[in-house]
Amino acid sequence: MSQRKMRLATVWLDGCSGCHMSFLDMDERLIELAEKVELVYSPFVDAKDFPQDVDITLVEGSVSTEEDLHKIRLIRDRTKILVAFGDCAVTGNVPAMRNRFRLKDIMERVYSQNSTHKNDPPVDGIPALLPKVRPIHEIVKVDVFLPGCPPKAEAIYFVLKELIEGRIPDTSQLSRFGA
């Protein structure tokens, strides 16, 4: 009798997609993982809504918008094991650089001072920015932290293999911030 495949999701919040590119760098190991997991939600698949009963979710990026805030809470509610995937998810990293400034000042600088068109900031169809960028653990419980900018494919593979085997991986010697 075959064992049920684990349900895997990957999510991209406010980040550069480098973690997902590193995920793809697992190359032929992706085929091995595909024998044990079903990718149910990701920028790599056409799913529009985050599903129920996800076993593992890798979350890349920080929480920067109202949409990110809603999404990370929904993901946490529907995921058994949530992995902060990369430095932006773990610390806020580059997106959090704006935290040193008032949001009003940033918007004025971008849309008034540095623009030849002197437009108001867009509002239609654009998620509202939060006053501060936050790493995901400041919003929801995180089960595994995988630092790196981006984490190396070997580290991602190790974490997924351990989780698939029912073990919480020790990432302390596996990856480091910024590398």
Secondary structure, DSSP 8 states (H G I E B T S, - for coil): -----EEEEEEE-BS-SHHHHHHHTTTTHHHHHHTTEEEEESTTS---S--SSEEEEEEESBEEEHHHHHHHHHHHHHEEEEEEESHHHHH-TGGGGGGGS-HHHHHHIIIIIS-SS------TT---EEEEEE-GGGTS--SEEE--SS--HHHHHHHHHHHHTT-----TTT--TT-
